[in-house]
Amino acid sequence: MLAIFLHENMDPFYQNITSFPTAFFSFFLALSVLYWLVAVLGFVDLEVLDFDLPEGDSGPAGQGSEGVSNPDVLAGLMLRFGLVGVPVTVIISLISLIGWVICYYSVHFLLAWMGEGFLRLVFGLPVLLVSLYIAVMLTAQVIKPLRPLFLKATQETEKKVLGQVAVVRTSRVDKDFGEASLEDGGAGLILKIRATGEQTFTRGDRVVLLEYLKEQNVYRVVSEAEYKGA
């Protein structure tokens, strides 16, 4: 298997994915793969990039721009393109993957005759922008059937997990970071949790889910010992 990737016939492939414009998507795709590997190991939250989206439709471009922060602008753009209802990390991963595929084959069939240099930059920029736009549009369609699943899962989870014991799966849990796994009789649940005050937990600690904070989509927890002793 390794010999296939090291074969000289793979050189055009490597040249394509590491040169402009495909390199743009290659970079974010590599980051996405790395992120999911780290998330599976429990070192980061699965929804580490999530932020609150504004309610309702976004207004016309430039309206009310004074005092609007960069996250607000980004949230407005995501709302305008329909990139809502699922974790931001899923959205970025899908855009990176779809954009990479589109850009790779566009370069392969349209720009293969060009070498590196100014001419490739001139023709590569439109390819990048078009690939990005198509990737965003396709991602918006792909996540549509996923939204009810995430919403339903959140609502059902909130009802049945309060008061139950979960096990910390991240390297730490404090007031700003943490995840725990909860056995539900099936595949198990991974929940975002937060400690109270300056209290901290480490991987393997048993905690009790006390309160669901809807705005942050996290559960407030205390140690199992503290809960039983209360």
N, C-alpha and C positions, 0 to 999 in steps of 0.2 A: 504493500500500500504506500509506504513512504517513498519507494522508488518512482511511483507515478508522479508525485509532487516534485521530485527532484529531476525528472526527465527534461531534457532540453526543449522538448516540444511545448512545455509549459511556460517557457519564457515570454511569449506574447501575452499570455494570460496575466502573468505577474506585472509585466510592463503596463498593461491596461489598468489594472486595479490600483497601481501605485502612481499613476500619472493623472494630471488634470484632464477632464473634470471628475473621473470616476473616483479618484483619491478622496474627494470630499465625502462621498457616501461610504467609502471603505473605512475611513476614520471613524465615523459615527457608528457604523455597523460593528466594528471591532470593539468600540466602547460599550455597545449594547450587549454583545456577547460576554464581555468581561463583567459587566454589571450583573447579568443574570447568574453567572457563575458565582460571583461574590454573594449575591442575594440568597442563592440556594444554600450557601454555607452559613448564612445568618449574620453576616457582618454589616449589612445595610438593610433598611426598610424596603419592602417591595414597592412602597409608594413614596419613596424619599423625595421625589421631585414634584409631588402633587401640591397644588395651591388652590385657593378658593377662586371660583369663576364668578364673574358678575351675573346678576340675575337679569333675565330678559335678553332681547336682541341688542347687539351693539349698534351704536348710532353711526351716523355718517362719518367718514374719515375726517379727522381734524376737529370734530365737534367736541367741546369740553376737554381739550387736550391739556389745558393749564392745570398743573398740580397732579397730573396723572403719572404714576411711576411706571418704570419699565415692566415689572410683573403685571400691572394692570393692562398695559398695551398688549402684552403677549397673551394674557387671558382673553382679551377682547378678540384678538385674531383667531385664537383657537375656537372661541364660541362662534365667530362668523363662519369659519370653515367646517363647523360641525365636529370638531375634535374634542368632544366632551363625553362624560358618562363612563369612562374607563380610566385606569391609572395612566398618568402621563408617561411613565416608563414604557407601557405597552404601545402607546401612540408613537413615541420616538423610535422604538424598535421596529415597528411596522413601516414607518416612513423611511427609515434607513435601509431596510431590506428591499422594499419595493423600489425605492429610488436607485439603489445599487444595481438591481437587475435591469431596470430601464436604461440607466446611464451606461452600464457595461455594454449592452448590446447595441445601443446607439453609437457609441464610440467604435465598437468592433466593426460595424457595417458602414458607418459614415465617415469616421475620422482615422481609420486604420492607415491610410496612405500618408498621413501627416506625421512629421517628426515633432520633437519638442521645440518650443519657441513661440514667438509672438503670434504666428498664424494659428497655432493650435489654441492659444488663449482666446483669440478672437472668435473662432468657431466653437470652442468648447464652452464658453460662458452661456450662450443660448441653450446648448444641450443641457447644461447643469440646471438652468432655471426652469426649462420645460420639464425635465425629469422630476425636479422637486415639486413642481405644481401638480403633475399627474400623480405623483406618489401621495401627496396630501389629499387629493380628491379620492383616490382609491382607498386610502386608509380610512377616510370618513365613511365610506360605504362599508368597509369591512367591519368596523366597530359598531355599526348600527344594531345588528342582531345581538351583540354582546352586552349592550347597555342594560336591558332588562335583567340579564343574568347577574350583573354586578349589583344592581339595585335590590333585586329580590334577595340575593345572598346577604347583603348588608342588613336588610330589615329582619330577615329570619334569624340571622346570627345574633342580632341585638336582643331579641326576645328570649332566646334559650340559653345564652352563655353567662348571664349575670349571676354571680354567686358560685360559679364553678371554678375549679382549680385548673390552672394552665401552667406549662413549664416554659421558662425563659429559653429562647433559642438564639438570641443575639449575644454578643460578647458582653454587653452591658444593657441595663435599663435604668434610665433616670427620668427627669421631668421633661426631657426633650427628645428622647430616642428609646427605641426598644420594640421587640416583637416576642410573641410567645406562641407556642403550639398548644392546641387543645384537642384532646381525643373526643370525637363526637360519634364514635361507632362506625365511622366510614374511613375516608381518606385522611381525616383530621383537618383542623382549621389553623390558619396562621393569622394572628391578630396583632394589630399595632397597639402597644400598651405604653402607659406612662406611670412613673412612680409619683408619689406625693412628696412635695417639699424637696429636701435634700437626700431623701432615701434613695438607695441604689440597689440593684440586683445584678447577678451575673448568670452566665449560662448554666442551666440545670436547676436554678432556684424555682421553687413552687410558689405561685402567687394566685390570689383570688381576684376575680374580676368584679369590681364593686360598682362602677358607674360608666355609662357610655357617653362620651362627649361628642355629640353629633357634628358640631362645626369643625372639629379637628379629625373626626373619624378615628378616634382612639378610645381605649378603655383605661380607666383609672384603676390601679391595682394596689393591693397591700400583700404582705407576706402571708402565707398560709398559717404560720404560727400566730401572727398578730391577729388574724381574722378569728381563729378559734379561741384566742384568749380574750377577745373583746367581750 
